[in-house]
């Protein structure tokens, strides 16, 4: 068993090293200035002497105790410089990062957004929602106080990149300058749960919907109007205690190709955990094996802020060039997976967007109303009430070969509950063609929550769909509440659907088919 040991030099040694370093730097700068070597030569010599004073450790403990990191309060930073170096798995193409830092140095604000699952939402953190995401935003405000910074946490607990690739427009502002993306844990669990391949690490990436969805999400973010810096924030499910059990390595293929920096909690902390370093046992920085606790979130914060601070250091040595600005105007490379293009239109209709589409179509008996706590939706309580939605079901990505008829999945979100709820049938009225399907909003479990019903239909720019309340009921009542509509951005071969392959299972929504008690629909 490994022996407990301390990471970094003693605080007293660090103070001594810091004092000596400052004194040496002032003296050596004067010496080297006349020789043309300048401050770089002076600092190089200081670094050499620091190593001798601290037993070979430079920066690690200084970072932890606040001596070497711009804008990082001594009381909050938790990882050493050695851990930071390990955790910056890839610096990526730094053009976007350098442009962002220059913007901040010029006194301009930044629009920051985060997408991910419950880790980014802040589950297990105390207080709740106190994840790395708002901590990064706070660091920006304190380090670059002249700008008017905005922050939006668009993370959704339990969601995967499949959902966000469709609905990112509802979670990330169009003017984003920095987007943090965290899906390695949830996408790994999806890959295993649904057998997308042999496990989180698989061979046939082009055939894996999780991989394809993640690439579409990345492309959508990188192509936002301001060409934001998009950072791959790689979290790790320590509950499984297997180095390979993560989607990080597969996602890294995509982030590497598109020049995204990758900041890895696994690489930063795994060695310290395995070597039994004091302060890095799982109980020290993980809350429940999947979600980091406050220290774990601070470690993630340190990775992001440490990376950004290092970019600023590089910018001081090599200013932003005109060529870098021109590079940002270049289009993205073609998709890694052929034909795996991102959607450029909003195909995830929620809240007011859903209301607008519903109000434009014909309807009878359905009313847009709130049922408390901001829970809006189209609600009907009478048999034969109906509402029609016209949506664009053409897709930009496809798994179908030339000549094959491809299908698109339209997903309705509806309220499922233990009382009052009825059944409805969804059918295609014009434009597209589909097999009508029924959902039942009544279930036995004593809870009320949004669920999902899928309709497989053909592609059409004006696909008119109808939802109609049926006389059949298992609750004795006929209430139907619709809360949203999502159109998949990838086509599927209908025969695959008929063979039992569910093309939407990567979405991570709770699914309730609701067909119990409904009428038989002829094939």
Secondary structure, DSSP 8 states (H G I E B T S, - for coil): ----B-SS--HHHHHHHHHHHHHHHHHHHHHHHTTT-HHHHHHHHHHHHHHHHTTT--SHHHHHTTSS-TT--TTT--S-HHHHHHHEEE---THHHHHHHHHHHTT---EEEEEESHHHHTTTSSSTT--HHHHHHHHHHHHSTTS--EEEE---TT--HHHHHHHGGGTS-TT-SEEEEE-HHHHHHHHHHTTSSSSSS-S-GGG-HHHHHHHHHHHHHHTSTT--EEEEEE---GGG--TT-SSHHHHHHHHHHTT--EEEHHHHHHHHHHTTBTT-SHHHHBSSSSSB-HHHHHHHHHHHHHHHHHHHHHHHHS---HHHHHHTTS-----SSTT-----S--EEEHHHHHHHHHHS-EES-EEEE-STT-EEEEE-STT-EEEEEE----SEE---TT--EEEEEEEEEEEBSSSB-EEEEEEEESS-B--EEEE-B-SSS--EEEEEEEEEE--TTEEEEEEE-S--SSSS-BEEEEEEEE-SEEEEHHHHHTT--TTGGG--------TT------
